[in-house]
Amino acid sequence: MHTLDDNTRVLLDKIAVGLTRELSKHLLGTQVETYYDMFINAMVYEIRGYVWGENQTDIYITYPADWWEAFKKRWFFNWMLKHWPVKYTTHTITPKILYPDMKISLPDEKHSLMFDHTERTFE
């Protein structure tokens, strides 16, 4: 480690640094907030925007919690499973259909939009 005494002078250069991020054209008109976070000692950029979309029915995925639970499910007899039931992990996926090209916004107003649509099956 280099140490400096009281009489040492150091010439420092100003070095340019920066950050560039591209935003999709669909998120133009977003809210951008910039602030300095002293806890992490960094500039923070929050970018928020909205797109139109619709919620779909939740999808539930369930599987044995680990390899031992999968082993029990596959190889244990029914009487064994009554004493040592299989433990499962379940994940919920909430799908949404987004329409990023739809532009009907007015600044700072809440919107609602309704479509007539037919039921769709996703495979």
C-alpha positions as CSV (number, residue, x, y, z in Angstrom):
1,M,0.0,0.0,0.0
2,H,1.3,3.5,-0.9
3,T,1.3,6.1,1.9
4,L,1.7,9.8,1.5
5,D,3.4,12.2,3.8
6,D,2.4,15.8,4.4
7,N,4.6,17.2,1.6
8,T,3.7,14.8,-1.2
9,R,1.6,16.1,-4.0
10,V,-0.4,13.9,-6.3
11,L,-1.8,15.0,-9.6
12,L,-5.3,13.5,-10.1
13,D,-7.1,13.2,-13.4
14,K,-10.8,13.7,-13.9
15,I,-12.0,10.5,-15.5
16,A,-15.3,10.4,-17.2
17,V,-17.7,7.6,-16.2
18,G,-21.3,7.1,-17.1
19,L,-24.2,4.8,-17.5
20,T,-26.4,4.4,-20.6
21,R,-29.6,2.3,-20.6
22,E,-32.0,2.0,-23.5
23,L,-35.7,2.1,-22.9
24,S,-38.2,0.4,-25.1
25,K,-40.3,2.8,-27.2
26,H,-43.2,1.3,-25.4
27,L,-42.2,2.8,-22.1
28,L,-41.7,6.3,-23.3
29,G,-43.5,8.8,-21.1
30,T,-42.4,6.9,-18.0
31,Q,-41.6,8.4,-14.6
32,V,-37.9,8.6,-13.9
33,E,-36.6,9.3,-10.4
34,T,-33.0,9.9,-9.5
35,Y,-31.5,10.0,-6.1
36,Y,-28.3,9.3,-4.2
37,D,-28.4,6.4,-1.8
38,M,-25.9,6.9,1.0
39,F,-26.4,3.4,2.3
40,I,-25.1,1.8,-0.9
41,N,-23.0,4.8,-1.9
42,A,-24.4,5.0,-5.4
43,M,-26.8,6.9,-7.6
44,V,-30.2,5.1,-8.1
45,Y,-32.4,5.5,-11.1
46,E,-36.0,4.3,-10.7
47,I,-37.8,3.9,-14.0
48,R,-41.5,3.2,-13.9
49,G,-44.0,2.9,-16.7
50,Y,-47.2,1.3,-17.7
51,V,-48.5,-0.9,-20.5
52,W,-52.0,-2.2,-21.1
53,G,-52.6,-5.8,-20.3
54,E,-55.0,-8.4,-19.0
55,N,-54.7,-11.0,-16.2
56,Q,-55.1,-14.6,-17.0
57,T,-56.1,-17.5,-14.7
58,D,-53.3,-18.6,-12.3
59,I,-51.3,-21.7,-13.1
60,Y,-50.3,-23.9,-10.2
61,I,-47.2,-26.1,-10.5
62,T,-46.8,-28.8,-7.8
63,Y,-44.0,-31.3,-7.4
64,P,-42.3,-33.2,-4.6
65,A,-40.3,-31.0,-2.3
66,D,-36.9,-32.8,-2.8
67,W,-35.4,-36.0,-4.1
68,W,-36.4,-38.0,-1.0
69,E,-40.1,-36.9,-1.4
70,A,-39.9,-37.9,-5.1
71,F,-38.5,-41.2,-4.1
72,K,-41.3,-41.8,-1.6
73,K,-43.9,-40.9,-4.2
74,R,-42.4,-43.3,-6.7
75,W,-41.5,-46.3,-4.6
76,F,-43.4,-46.3,-1.3
77,F,-46.4,-48.5,-0.8
78,N,-49.7,-46.9,0.0
79,W,-49.6,-48.0,3.7
80,M,-46.1,-46.4,3.9
81,L,-47.4,-43.1,2.4
82,K,-50.2,-43.0,5.0
83,H,-47.5,-42.9,7.7
84,W,-45.0,-40.8,5.8
85,P,-46.9,-38.6,3.3
86,V,-45.1,-36.9,0.4
87,K,-44.4,-33.2,1.0
88,Y,-44.9,-31.0,-2.1
89,T,-43.7,-27.6,-3.2
90,T,-46.2,-25.5,-5.1
91,H,-45.5,-22.4,-7.3
92,T,-48.1,-20.1,-8.5
93,I,-47.6,-18.4,-11.9
94,T,-49.8,-15.4,-12.7
95,P,-49.7,-14.9,-16.5
96,K,-50.5,-11.6,-18.0
97,I,-51.0,-10.7,-21.7
98,L,-49.4,-7.3,-22.5
99,Y,-50.3,-4.9,-25.2
100,P,-47.3,-2.6,-25.4
101,D,-48.2,-0.9,-28.7
102,M,-51.6,0.3,-27.4
103,K,-51.4,4.0,-26.8
104,I,-54.5,5.8,-25.3
105,S,-53.0,7.5,-22.3
106,L,-53.6,10.8,-20.8
107,P,-51.0,12.1,-18.3
108,D,-51.7,11.4,-14.6
109,E,-55.1,9.9,-15.1
110,K,-56.3,6.4,-14.1
111,H,-57.6,4.4,-17.1
112,S,-59.7,1.3,-17.5
113,L,-60.3,-0.5,-20.8
114,M,-62.6,-3.4,-21.6
115,F,-62.5,-5.7,-24.6
116,D,-64.9,-8.4,-25.9
117,H,-62.8,-11.5,-26.4
118,T,-63.1,-15.2,-26.8
119,E,-61.7,-17.8,-24.5
120,R,-58.2,-18.9,-25.4
121,T,-56.4,-22.1,-24.6
122,F,-52.6,-22.0,-24.1
123,E,-50.7,-25.2,-24.8
